[in-house]
Amino acid sequence: MKKIFIALLTISLLTSLPAFANRRPVGIHGFGPRVGFTINPDQVHVGVHLDLGDLTNNLMILPNVEVGFGDDVTTVAPTFELDYRFRSDWGAWTPYLGGGVGPVFYSVKHGDSSTELGAYMQFGIGKGSYRSESGHFFLEGKLGVADAPDFKVTVGWIFGD
């Protein structure tokens, strides 16, 4: 029952919050790949993300899902993220801070599986032309604050408008 509740809560957040966006029209503005490494468990992770627009000036919505491999554990972590950009110009290196929440599914090799509700604090920097078809590049670090991997470093690219 706990897994169903967490999944429904995540889906609800991912589909309802973009309706509050006032800076760009509601909808998917971009998508892209992400890859990195995780500490505790020690893993390599890959994933995808969506750019769902801005809630307010400089506050972007970027839900994602990452799958981690290694340390005899497979981790699946869909996360709903809100990030505050310190500059609105993506043409310059733009630092950002944010956080995320979502379920973390752990599948231990030759063992039990578990589901936790994970929370992260994150920091990063991005560069690119936000309104161009080429999108933008980012590098971020995530600190697990509740039932999530301790630390993640991720690089990614957002393709879109």
N, C-alpha and C positions, 0 to 999 in steps of 0.2 A: 504494500500500500504506500509506503514511504517513497519508493521509486516512482510510482505513478504520480504522486502529488508533486514531487520535484520536477518531473518531466513536464507536467501540465503547467506548473508555475513558470518554468523557463519558456515554454512555447507562448504562453500568455504575454510575458514581458517582451519577447522578441517581436510579436505581432502587434501589440497595442501602443507601445511608447513612440514609435515613429509618427504616429498621428499628431503628436504635439510639436513636431518640427515646424519652425516658422521661417527658417533661413532659406531652405531649398524645398522644392515640392516633395511631398511624401512619396517614398518609393525607394527602390534600390538604385543607388547612385554609383556603385562600384563594387568590385569583388577582387579577390586575389589570393595568392598562396602565402603561406608563412612556414618557417622552419627554424628550429633552434635546439637548445639543449636544456635539460632540467636537472636540478640537484635535489636529491632526496624525495623520490627515487631518482637515481642516476639514469637518465634516459635521453634519447634523441626524439624530438617531436616534430610532426608535420601537421599542417592544417590548412583551413580556408577561413576567410572572413568576408563580411558584407559591410559596405558603407551605407547606412540607412538615413543619413542626413544629420542635420544639426537641431538640437532642442532649442538652443539659443545661440547667440553669437559666440563662436569658438568652443562650444560644447558639442562634441561629436559622438554619435552612436556607432559602435563597431562590434557587433556580436561575432563570435567565432567559435570554431570547434578545433581542438587539437587532439591528436592521437600520439601517445608516447610509447616507445618501445625500449626495453632494456631493464636490467636489474631484476630479471625474472618476473616482471610485472608489465601488463599492458594497461595503459591509462587512457580513458576517453573523457575529455573535459570540454563540454559546450559552455561558453561563458558569455554573459551579457555585459558589455563594457561601456562605460561613459568616460570620455577623456576630455580634459580641458586644454586646448591649445593656447599658448601664451601669445601667439601672433596669428593674425588671420591670413597672412600672406604665405601660402605654401611654396612660393618661389624661393624663399629663404629657408635656411635651417630653422625649424620651428620646434621648440621643446614642448612637451605636454606631460600632464599628470592625470591620473585617473584611478579607476578601480573597476572591479568586476565581481560578479557572483554567478554561480551556476553549479549544477551537479558535477561530481567527479566520480567516475566509474572505474574502480580498480579490479582487475582480473589477474590474480596471482597464478603463476604457472604451478600446476600440481597442488593447488590450494583453493581457498575460498575466495569468492568475489565480494566486494562491498561497494556501497554507494554513500558518498558524503556530500554535504552541501559546502562547497568551497568558496572562499572569498580571497580576493587579491587586491593589493595596492600596486600601482605601476607607474613607471616613468619612462619617457622615451623622447626621441627626436625624429623628425621626418623632414623630407625635402622633395619638392617636385611642384609641378604646376597643377594645382588641385582641379582646375576647370578644363584641363586638356585631356585628350584621349589617352595620353601616356600614363596618367595617374601619378602616384607618388610612392617613394621608398620610405620605409621606417625601420628603426632599431629600437627595441624596448626591453626593459627588464621588469619582471613581476615578482613581488614578494608575497608568498602565501601567508595569509593572516589567520585562516581558519580552515582546517581539514582540506588543505590543498598542498601540492608540492611546495617545498620551501622556497625555491628560486627558479626562475626561468629567464633565459635570454632568447629573444626571438627577432628575426629579420623578416620583412615582408614587403610586398608590393601590392598597391591597390590600382587596378585598372578601372577607368570609368570617367564620368564627366566632372 
